[in-house]
Amino acid sequence: MDFLEQCDTDRRAEEEERRLQKQRQEILNRLEILQQKNQQLTKEVFASPDCADLDHDIHQLRDILEIYRFTGTSLLPEAYKSKECFTLRFDPLYQNQAPSQDFYTLQLSAKGGKSVVTQHSLPPFIPLEEMEKNLLGEEDDIQGFVNTISSFLYSYTQRCEGLKHARREFADFISEEPEVDLPVTYVRLSVRVDEYSPAAHVTLQYTLDSHLPSTVEVDLETADLEGSKVSKKRLERLSEKMTGLLCGEPIFDALLGVVQLLKKMSS
């Protein structure tokens, strides 16, 4: 490249640089004007006597959007955009409390004249394939399918959250780490309130679709019990009472009753 060509190249580069700098400054000026307009608009809105009502309406609408979670089962917003595919959201409640941040989703699509599950975030122990075969086969009973899933999730939530609640509240009395399987259908734990009452070794077994146990075993251990010896008849009555509580109450309420019985015995 000769001297004249180099000069021409440098000149073009300087012109391009000036052009880009000018364009950048124009954009910055436009941005500043827009920011000023936005600030002025914000001041006018908040200065308006209707601003408080507007703020109230916004909060009210947000509350309404959250209410659907209390129904336990709902359609995600994008579900309304298609007739061939929709996504359900499950928010199982523990007792009568507000739903937690945990939720599950399931997408159904229409294929070959029936509904099929295309994706989901349900727990692995939910017998989804069996339910899909029985309820979404020839009958295509979507309502029954959804209700069955809701029942499984509700029961699981009562068992899981109830056990967590019990472990927090009775941490001083549950002497060992409980043995628990993933779906919380098998629970084994020991409860002891002091050295004057027996240790209650409790084993609970559940079906997946129930929050009440199908099998209850209570073993009262008195080997290291201090003080007077407890009669066999009294232990049998205590075991019967505990078994009745554990069979007929959700896990937290049942364990609360077991703790109260042991405290009463030691007093």
Residue pairs with C-beta under 8 A, 6 or more apart in sequence:
1 9
45 51
45 54
48 54
68 74
69 89
69 91
69 99
69 103
70 91
70 93
70 98
70 99
71 91
72 90
72 91
72 92
72 93
72 150
72 154
73 88
73 89
73 90
73 91
73 146
73 150
74 88
74 89
74 91
75 86
75 87
75 88
75 89
76 86
76 87
76 88
76 89
76 105
78 87
79 85
79 86
79 87
79 88
80 86
83 110
84 109
84 110
85 107
85 108
85 109
85 110
85 118
86 107
86 108
87 105
87 106
87 107
87 108
88 105
88 106
88 107
88 108
88 146
89 103
89 104
89 105
90 103
90 104
90 105
90 106
90 122
90 149
90 150
90 153
91 99
91 103
92 99
92 104
92 150
92 153
92 154
92 156
92 157
93 99
93 154
93 157
94 100
94 157
94 158
94 161
94 162
94 165
95 158
95 250
104 120
104 121
104 122
104 123
104 153
105 120
105 121
106 117
106 119
106 120
106 121
106 122
106 149
107 117
107 118
107 119
107 120
108 115
108 116
108 117
108 118
108 142
109 115
109 116
109 118
110 116
113 140
114 136
114 137
114 138
114 140
115 136
115 140
115 142
115 145
116 132
116 136
117 128
117 132
117 136
120 128
122 128
122 149
122 153
123 153
123 156
123 182
123 183
124 182
125 182
125 183
125 208
126 149
126 152
126 153
126 208
127 152
127 208
128 149
131 145
131 148
131 149
132 145
135 141
135 142
135 144
135 145
135 148
136 142
136 145
148 209
151 209
152 208
152 209
154 211
155 206
155 208
155 209
155 210
155 211
156 183
156 184
156 208
158 211
158 250
158 251
159 183
159 184
159 185
159 187
159 206
159 211
159 251
160 184
162 211
162 250
162 251
162 252
163 178
163 180
163 184
163 187
163 251
163 252
165 252
166 174
166 251
166 252
166 255
166 256
167 174
167 178
169 252
169 256
170 191
170 255
170 256
170 259
173 191
173 192
173 193
173 259
173 262
174 189
174 190
174 191
175 190
175 191
175 192
175 199
176 189
176 190
178 187
178 188
178 189
179 186
179 187
179 188
179 189
180 186
180 187
180 188
183 208
184 206
185 205
185 206
185 207
185 208
186 203
186 204
186 205
186 206
187 202
187 203
187 204
187 205
187 206
187 251
188 201
188 202
188 203
188 204
189 201
189 202
190 199
190 200
190 201
190 202
191 199
191 200
191 202
191 255
191 258
191 259
191 262
192 198
192 199
192 200
192 262
193 259
193 262
193 263
193 266
194 266
195 224
195 225
195 226
196 225
196 226
196 227
196 265
196 266
197 225
197 262
197 263
197 265
197 266
198 220
198 221
198 222
198 225
198 230
198 235
198 238
198 262
198 265
199 220
199 221
200 218
200 219
200 220
200 221
200 242
200 258
200 262
201 218
201 219
201 220
201 221
202 216
202 217
202 218
202 242
202 246
202 255
202 258
203 215
203 216
203 217
203 218
203 219
204 213
204 215
204 216
204 246
204 251
205 213
205 214
205 215
205 216
206 212
206 213
206 214
207 214
211 250
211 251
212 247
212 248
212 249
212 250
213 246
213 247
213 251
216 243
216 246
216 247
218 239
218 242
218 243
218 246
220 235
220 238
220 239
222 229
222 230
222 235
230 265
238 261
238 265
241 261
242 257
242 258
242 261
245 253
245 254
245 257
245 258
245 261
246 254
246 258
248 254
249 257
